[in-house]
Amino acid sequence: MADMITYRDAVAEGIAREMRRDASVVCLGEDIAAAGGVFKTTTGLLKEFGPGRVWDTPISEQAIVGAAMGAAMTGMRPVAEIMFSDFLACCWDYLANEIPKVRYMTGGQVTVPLVVRTANGGGLGFGAQHSQATENWALTVPGLKIAAPATPADVIGMLAAAIRSDDPVVFFEHKGLFATKGPPPPPGHVVELGRAAVVREGDDITLVALASMVPLALKAAGVLAGEGIEAEVVDLRCLVPLDAATVLASLRKTSRLVTVEENPYQGGWGATVVSIVADEGFGLLDAPVRRVAGECVPLPFADTLEQQVIPTVDKVVTEVRRLAAY
């Protein structure tokens, strides 16, 4: 296999592949052109595609997403970057009230094929306003697709699917994963949105995770394997569309479920997954369901305190042990 690629470089590669393929794909955001992005996720795009297709914007989330909406409605496929996912709040009217409703309100006459990319999540000591995992915000809005890849290959494959989608996609890139590495996917790699992946097989318990919680769940599964508990790890990849079928298929084997999410417990996506399981797979369960999630407090700046708030390997292992013994 070729050299490994970082998650960070996979973002730029995924965008570049689609820009080469389709001249209607453009990029816009703060410092994405000459600077290559504050997280270096758009490095090389300006050099290859020029200022006509890679646009630096003013520091205004409303301007970025509003311009992207107009561009999408008139035939382009914009990829807009919001620097931190916390700042989605600054353009929330566009994201929640305008973009997801156009296709419906025009009876399908106008589509809004845009992607809003954003750096998401905690664990790096960025403080309360720059560390939130906000997938659950977008989950409350019908009409948005929600993607959150965990590996470099999935970044590239899911970006391809997101950019080609005729519906708007919010694409969450986890800050804590940027430096991680994985094998690069082959040319033309597309990962259909709404298709979860079983990333570790096991018969004793199902761990359902998203984004940075996937490697965390895999680490926990490694610890548990040493104790004779074989956990199956499901990477959801997307919240909308949500692949409940893969979760239910896993539960047919394991009969025990733990969701592992960075979103706060209150209103987190795990609650939606658990409610679907209670509704459609109650007979598959041999034990109560458990949710390992973020605490319902603003994220502390101090790293030792932050670890108290977000899920850790120890928290997952402890919960699984309790459930295995039920």
PyMOL commands that set and color helices and strands:
alter all, ss='L'
color gray80, all
select helices_A, chain A and resi 7-21+45-49+61-73+85-105+135-139+152-164+175-177+213-225+244-254+269-280+282-284+303-309+313-324
alter helices_A, ss='H'
color red, helices_A
select strands_A, chain A and resi 5-6+25-29+54-56+77-84+115-120+145-147+169-174+181-182+197-200+205-209+231-235+238-240+257-264+290-294
alter strands_A, ss='S'
color yellow, strands_A
deselect
rebuild
show_as cartoon
